[in-house]
Amino acid sequence: MPEATYLDANELVINMGPQHPATHGVLRIKLRLDGEKVLGSEAVIGYLHRGVEKIAENRTYTQFAPYTDRMDYVAAVTNGMAYVEAVEKLMGVEVPPRAQYTRMILAELQRIASHLLWLGTHALDLGAMTPVFYTFREREEILKIFENYCGARLTTHAFRIGGLQYDLYDGFEREVANFCDYFTPKIDEYEALLTKNRIWINRTRNVGVLTPEDAVALGVTGPVLRGSGVKWDVRKAQPYEAYDKVEFEVPIGEKGDTYDRYLVRVQEMRQSVRIVRQSVERIAPGPIMGKVGKVIKPPVGEVYHSIEAPKGELGPPSFVNLQALDTMVRGHLVADVVAVVGTLDIVLGEVDR
Amino acid sequence: MADEPKAPPAGGSSEPPAQPAPPAGGPGATPPKTAPPKPSAAAAKPAPPAAKPVLKPEPWSSPLLDEMQKRFPGAILDPVIFRHQPSVTVAKESLLQLCEFLRSDEGGEYTLLTDHTAVDYPKRDKRFDLVYHLYSFKRNDRLRLKVLAADGEKVPSVVSVWPTANWLEREVYDMFGVQYEGHPDLKRILLPDGWIGHPLRKDDDILKQDDAWVQANVGIKSGQ
């Protein structure tokens, strides 16, 4: 250590956010700085807290379903899916296979859409302007499929307790298969822009390293956990819907840095395409609603249910993952905080609920 | 339906999904993936009307439970299994030691605390159920712990066992007003520091706070 100068003698506390383009919403981070170096950080959250649990106290099970879309509002399909599945589990309802595959197709498309939004904005945060235009172009195609299916692009409320409200529209399978054909080469395009890009590697390699031990202790899940080399995915470990009937791999990272998490998410998009293709092949005509009454009245009881949402194990992943921020930014530079916030892929609607 | 064995889809929706829980072994002994597929003839047969899904929690038994009861006599109450999910109620005094045991190799390596929350039953003497959801990568199974707490009662913090409990306990403190002993930084997390009350208590009336604000600041009786 060189001797202290007046520059590092003073510890400086500054606020990053809540109005800051790189915090992806209303996140405020109190940074303790020594010059450019981060000594510590504290995330201040709650700016988007709406109290959905309190709202739920005065809603029926059916009425509450649309609220779940507004938590992780960039991945509403998977949010709604976790909710309806939890109620179905409590009631002991079996969902017909056609509804299961429909849910899987839409959920995997949603995962791709969520990862595309993440990739574009994350790259933009780190100074790569181009990818965001490409990723939003492809995301738009997914949102069009959602809109054709249920009339909404973002807060979809796509599923109902017991199955689906709408059957698939004519040409859905063809449209989804076309998207898969169109999308796969696009992933290569993103990778051509970033994977071997020297600036990208310099900005992300060894930044925000999370060891596997730390990752588990801090309870992070999803791509953040897998980026640290822990091979765990709820879809594989405790399959729901028909995930046990399709083939896919669980990509993992080696070092647990921001670059590894980038690679994991890009690979996950490829795996999602695989799942979508298989599901489209297997979807067969049949009922779309399980045996549920007009009034949803589950028995008194307690169940725990979680799914592999794009951002982690739902319950809620962004909140828990954000807690790892302090461990990941200590000792890095202020500019790296932007990289770490991006790589955690949080959405404040879900952090604050 | 993440962690229960599923019947093949051949029978459509006529088959009630929930199998009666296995009498012994618990979920650790029967991971979901190894469940043998049922013959499709049985699945195609219409279900008799009497075979309703299990609706009531059943007593849970497993080697892990025996071990827990041996190590913490009298502290493990009410072990039940419902929808293939085991749950035990733990005496507050033994919580920390039990959590350390469950996290250790011999206790099943429940290294991941996936969620911690609370449920409020305002009419009960010990009104809060503090719920811990644990996951073990090794056993691929989940375990639910519950601790009962009265209003104002101090509950040991499990941050020393699972660091992720830090924010989760802060949220429960914020929303329910549960006091944790040994938490490194127990303060509100989602609500502003000046907030009065704990909104997720069932008897907390949001309108009351709203009325108080308009009475003080606008000079009208109610904002509604």
Interface residues (C-beta under 8 A of the other chain):
Chain A: I45 G46 H49 G51 E53 K54 E57 E85 E88 K89 L90 G92 V93 E94 V95 P96 P97 Q100 V216 A217 L218 G219 V220 T221 V230 W232 V234 A237 Q238 P239 Y240 A242 D244 G286 P287 G290 K291 P299 G301 E302 V303 Y304 H305 S306 I307 E313 G315 F319 V320 Q323 D352 R353
Chain B: M1 A2 D3 E4 K6 A7 P9 G12 S13 E15 P16 P17 A18 P32 K33 P53 V54 L55 P57 F82 R83 Q85 S87 T111 L112 L113 T114 D115 H133 F137 N140 R142 R144 W162 P163 T164 N166 W167 L168 E171 M175 R188 I189 L190 L191 P192 P199 L200 K202 I206
